[in-house]
């Protein structure tokens, strides 16, 4: 039970990194335009 929660947190944190970089890149392009 705890192990599954830890894995979920790990996957969510790892998956949030590329999502955040993508969103930041899009916002940067909007700012440049």
QUIJOWO-V799975 format. One record per residue. N is the residue number from 1. PHI is phi in whole degrees, -180 to 180 (999 if undefined). OMEGA is omega as a letter, one per 30 degrees, with the letter a starting at -180 (none if undefined). Layout:
n->N phi->PHI omega->OMEGA
n->N phi->PHI omega->OMEGA
//
This chain:
n->1 phi->999 omega->l
n->2 phi->-67 omega->a
n->3 phi->-63 omega->l
n->4 phi->-64 omega->l
n->5 phi->-66 omega->l
n->6 phi->-65 omega->l
n->7 phi->-64 omega->l
n->8 phi->-62 omega->l
n->9 phi->-63 omega->a
n->10 phi->-64 omega->a
n->11 phi->-64 omega->a
n->12 phi->-65 omega->a
n->13 phi->-67 omega->a
n->14 phi->-67 omega->a
n->15 phi->-75 omega->a
n->16 phi->-79 omega->a
n->17 phi->-64 omega->l
n->18 phi->-64 omega->l
n->19 phi->-64 omega->a
n->20 phi->-67 omega->a
n->21 phi->-66 omega->l
n->22 phi->-64 omega->a
n->23 phi->-64 omega->l
n->24 phi->-64 omega->a
n->25 phi->-66 omega->l
n->26 phi->-65 omega->l
n->27 phi->-63 omega->l
n->28 phi->-65 omega->l
n->29 phi->-66 omega->l
n->30 phi->-63 omega->l
n->31 phi->-66 omega->l
n->32 phi->-68 omega->l
n->33 phi->-71 omega->none
//
